[in-house]
Amino acid sequence: MRKTALPLISAFLFLFFSAACGDDGGNGENNNNETDAAVEFDGDVDVDADVDVDAGEESDAGEDIDAGEPDENQGIGSGCSCSGEECEQMGVPVPNGGTINGCDDVPTDWTGAERVCLRTYEGDIANNTYFANGYCSLMAVACEGSGIICNNAVMGDYDNMSECPEGTVMVTDTVLVNVMGSEATIQNKNCVIPCEATGDCREDELDPVLENAPTQYECMEKDGIKFCFDPRNLSEDYSVTAF
C-alpha cells in the first residue's frame, strides 16, 4: 500500500473538504438536376438552357443528427458523461452522482455495486483520476479509519460485491489515505472491460479535460488477465479476477 490516495477514490475526498468548508444530414436528397440544355449551333449560340433544378433537397431520412448522439456501445468500459448539479462538488467528479449518460447497458441492480461514470480530474483538492471521455463501470468502496473520510467514502456494499458481469474483469485495490492528518484505508472494486491486444482499449482518444492530451488507456495484463484501463489509476498491489 502507498501513502497516497488511489485515484479511484478521489471523488470522495472532496466531501471532506466540503464539510470542512461548511441542419439535418440530407441523406435523401433528390438531386434531379434536369438540364434542358438544347444548345443549337447555327451561327448564333442559342442556349435554351432552362436549367430546371428540382433539387428541393427533400430529406426523408428523418435523422436528427447532433453531436450528442449516443454511442451504440453503452456497456462497461464505454465512454460516458454526466448531467446535473450533482455530477461534481467543488469541481471534483462524483462517479455515482447526477444523471449518467452513456452507460445504459450497465446494470443498476448489481449485487453490492453501483453504476458509475469514472471521469478525469486534475487538481489540488482531491487525487488525480484519468478516464478520458469517461469510463462506465460497476463499483464498490469500503473504508476503515477516520470518520471524516470514511463517512463519505463508502459506496455500494463492498463485501457483497463478489463478482462482475460475465465477460468482464474485476480490479481490486487498497490504499492508505491521509487527508490533513486524518487517515483511512480505502478498498475498492471496479468492473472493467477485457482486451486482447493494443487497439482494443480506446487508445486513440483525446482527453478534453486535459486540453485534448492523448489518453493513456491501454491493454494491461496481470496474472495472465488482460483488461482496458489507464495504469495511472492503480497502485502497485492491485489484483484482477476474470469472469
Secondary structure, DSSP 8 states (H G I E B T S, - for coil): --SS--GGGHHHHHHHHHHHT-----TT----EEEEEEEEESSSEEEEEEEEE-------S-----TT---S--STT---EEESGGGEETTEE-TTSSEEES-TTS-S--TT-EEEEE--B-SSSS--B--TT-EEEEEEEEEEE-HHHHHHH-BS-TTT-----TT-EEEEEEEEEEETTEEEEEEEEEEE-B-SSTTSS-TT-EEGGGTTEE---EEEEETTEEEEE-GGG--TT-EEEE-
